[in-house]
Amino acid sequence: PGQIQPDQTGPEDNLALKILESGGSITSPNARIVLEISTGELDKRLNSMISGDTTDAFEIKGVNAIGIIINIDMGERFGINRIRFGTRTGFEEFAIGGFSIYLNDGSQEQTTLAGTPDFRLFKTIERNVDPVIDLDVPLQFVRFIQLKQLVRGEWEIDEFEVFGEGKLEGIVRNCGF
C-alpha cells in the first residue's frame, strides 16, 4: 500500500504552472475593455502567462493605456520567495515600463469587509527597462498576487513565474509502492 504525503516544492519549481489545477485563476478587471477583445480571448491571453509555453505572451500593444491590472489567484496559499516575469526572447523592447506588485496571503485578516483580498504593496518599480524582472520575496504565504502597470506604453509578459520552498498546503500525493 502507498502512503499519502504532503507534496513538496523545490526552489526551481514554478508554482504558477499549478494555478489552474489548484483552483486558481488569472484575471484582469480592465484589460478586456482596453484591448477591445472578448472575455474568452482575454482568458486565453492571460492563461498564456502561466502555461509554460514561451511562444505566447499576454500583450498590451496597439493601445495607449495605463493602469492595466492583472490579478492572480493561486487557488490556495503557497510559501513563496521569488517572483519572475518578463518578455519573450526577441521582444525585449516590450518590457513593462513601470509596475507595482501587491500580495495577499488569503487569510481572513487580509480580506476586506466586501470579501475581497486586501492587497499589501510589495514592490514598486517606477522606471523599468529590464526585459526580465526577478524579485526576491521574503518567504511568506501568498494566495493572491496583483500586478499594476504604472507607465503608459506597449508591453508584454511571456511567463509569470512564482517560486517557493516547502510543503504545498492542501496538496497531497499518493506514493504508491
C-alpha angles and dihedrals in degrees: 000000000000130000128237111227135172111264115247131215127208130211094264097044110114103223091191089073087066097051098101095043089050091056094258132131146199117227143160125211093203113019095086092059094044093048093039093225135133123268089248092053091047091051090050092050094046093047089054086071091065101033102091089235107126094192095072127060140180101249133197099190136140092028132089097224137149131186101040109168126206118192121197121194107192089200092238139013118290129184101241132184104169141037123192131178138153150135130303117267107274093026098077092130087070096066113142106263098216136349149167126223120207127190136200128183095213093240124138088248090062096047124100123231086258089059096250126125114275098219122213118211110248104171140355123194108183098184118032129172098161113111090208121045114199114183126187110218122198102250107271142140112267131178102163129044125184126194119195123191111226105178126061114241146083117299145153141202117211101183129001106206130191123191135189144143136240138038120344110234112240097000116111131170131207110238098203116193 
